[in-house]
Amino acid sequence: MRAFGKIAVALSLLLAVPAAAVEPELKTEEQKTVYALGLSIAQSLGAFALTPGEIELVSTGLRDGLANTPKVDAAQYNPLVKELAQKRAASVAETEKKDSASFLEKIGKEKGAEKTASGLIYIPVKAGNGAAPKATDTVKVHYKGTLRDGSVFDSSIERGQPASFPLNRVVPCWTEGLQKMLVGGKAKLACPSNLAYGDRGAPPKIKPGAALLFEVELLSIEAPPANPAVAPAAKPGTPASHP
């Protein structure tokens, strides 16, 4: 709960500068770093979906806090800040899921598309000729992930480096979809939000409730290490990074 209060204060620091002020130049690395801090804070507040009027309230709260003339007890309202974030995120997710429905319907009409019982839409692009991975396997892949508007949110292809993932440590869409592929094959995976990042999303790029499209090439199934290290704690469907 303290984190939300700190984020709100940090955002208001950025917003307290009058709109008419001349924008500072980003000449030094330190200036650029502080500017990047502002971007990071703004991205963290995406779940609040603040209106212009609410942004002004945040700025007013900063000014009153600096002047030591608060109109409310900030500590008392910290739990309500968290509650507001949850409510706003749920509202964004509901809208996004409705908007994603037509996108998934269109994808489902592509040639060769198969919709599974879970809601995954699997579209083979190129047949493989190797083995099929199991959920407990680690796979090496090249992939590109796009939002319903076609914008890319993650791509091993753009990075020029294949990625390796344990299939039981990624979003359910991948766990299911990759098991339908053979090494050497390519496929598209259209994922409704419940098989991707759910109502939580993966801000700032992936909205709560967003449907995603992955283009995946299965390069290989990785051999398990001779002395496997203890894997970091993670729940299937909630990885620390994409996919």
N, C-alpha and C positions, 0 to 999 in steps of 0.2 A: 504494500500500500504506500510506503514511503516513496517508492520509485516513481509512482504516478505523480506525486506532489513535486518531486524534483524535476521531472520532465516538464510539467506545466510551468514551473518557475523558469526553467531554462528556455523554454519556448518564448515565454513572455519577455525575457531579456532581449531576444532577437526582435520581437515585435514592438518593443518600447520606443524604437527610433522613429521619429515622425516620418510620414510617408514622403514629405517634400524634401527630406534630407538627401544630399548628394551621395550616391553610392560610392563607398570606398574602393580604391583600386586594389587588386590582389597582386602585390608586387613581391612580397617575401614569402618564403615557405611557411613561416609562422602565421602570417595573415591567411594564407590558403588553408592551413590546418584549422584555424579557428572558424573560417567559413565552412569547411567540411563538417565541423562539429555542429554548426547550425543546420546543415542539410540532414545530418544524422538524426538530430532531434525532431526536425519536421517530419521525417519519415516514420519515426517512432510514434508520432501522434496521428497517423493515418486512420487508426481505428475510431478516433473521436469524431471524424467528419465534421470539424468545426465550421460553423457559418461565419461570415464576416463580423456579424454582431457578437458572436461568442469569442472570436479572436480579440475583439476590442475589450471584452470583459476580462480576458486573461491579461491583457496589457494593463488594464486598470488595477487589477489585483497586484501586479508587480509594482506599479507606482505607489500604491497604498502600503505595500509591504516595505518598500525602501524608506518611505516616509514614516513608518511605524504607526500608521493609522488604519489598521485593518478593519473592515466592516463585518467580517465573520472570523471564527476560530478555524484556522487552516487545518490543525490537527483533527478537529472534529469532522471535517469534510473529506479527509483522505479516503475513508471507506466509500464515500459517495462518488469520489472521482473514479475509483476502480469500477464501481457499479455502472457509472455512466459509460465508461469505455466498453464494458461488456454489452450493454444495451445497444450502443451505437454499432459495434461490430456485428451483433446479431441482425440488426436492421440492414446493414450493408450486405451481409451474407444472403439474406432472404431475397433482396433485389437482384443480386448477382446470379443466384441460382435460377431465378425466373428468366433473366436475360440469357443465361447459358443454355436453356432448354432448346431454343431454335438452332443454336450452334451445334449441339449434340445430335439433333434430329437430322440436320444437313449432313454431318459427317457420317451418320449411320446409313445414308443412302449411297455412299460411294461404292464403287465396284469392289466386290469381295468382302465388304464389311460384315462382321459378325458381332452381334451384341450378346454378351454372356449374361448369365443369371444375376451377376453382381451389378450389371450396368456398364461394365467395360465394353468399349467398342474397339474391336481388334481388326486391323486391316493389313493383310499381308502385302508386302511390296516386292520382295524378292525371296524366293525359297532358299533355305539353307540346306546343307548336305552333311552337317555334323550332328553331334549329340544335342539333346534337349536338356537344359539345366533343371535342377530341382530347387525347391524353395530354400534349401540349406546351402546351396552353392554360391560361390562368389563369381560374378561374371565381369568380363571386360567388354566395354561397349563404347561406341561413338553415338552421341545423341544430340538432339536439339529439342528444346521445350518452348512452346509458344502459347500465348494467351489466345482467347477467342477472336481478338482483333488482329491476330497475325504477328504481333510483336514478340520478339524473342526474349525470354527471361533467363535462359541458361543454355549453354551450348559447349560441349566438349570439342565440337568441330571447329568452332571459332577460336578456342584456346589452342587447337592443334595438338591435343593430348588426350588419348582415350582415358576413360574413367573406369574404375573397378568398384563394384558394390556387392555386398552380401545381399542376396535377394530377400532375406527375412529382416532386413534393416532399412528397407525403403518403403515408399508409399505403396499401399495395396495394389494399385493399378500396375505397378512394375512387377510386384511379386507374382501376380496372376499372369500378366501379359507375356513376360519373358519366358515363362514355362511353356508357352505355346510356340516358341520359336526354336529353330535349330541353328547351331553355330554356322555363321556365314550368311544368315538371313537378315532381311530388313523388314520392318513393320512399323505401322502407325498405331499408337495407343491413345484413344480419346478417353479421357478420365473425368467422370462427373466428380463433383467436389468431395463426395463421401469416400471416394477412392484415391483422393489426392490430399489436399491440406485442409479439407473440411471447413467448418465455420471459423476456424482460427486463421486460415490463410497463411501466407509466408510474406508478410510485409517487408519492404514496401512494394515489391513487384507484383506479388500474387495476392489479390483481394480475398477476403473471407468469402467462402462459397463459390470460388472460381472453378470452372471446368478448364482442363488443360489438354493440350495435344502434344504428344511426344513422337518424334521420328527416331527410331532406334535401329542400330546395326549391331548384332551380336557377334563380336569378334572371337571370343573364346570363353571357355569355362576354366577358371583358375584352379590350379592344383592347391590343395590345402597345405599350409606350412608344416614343416616337420615338427616344429615346436611352437604351436599356436600361442600367440599372446592373448591375454584376457581382453576381450572386446569391451569398449566403453559402453556404459548403460545406455540403452536406447530402446524405444518401443517401435514395433513395426507401424509404419504409417506416419511416424513423427520423427524423421531424421533431422540431424542438425544441418544438413545441406541437401541440395537437390541431388537426385530427383525425389 
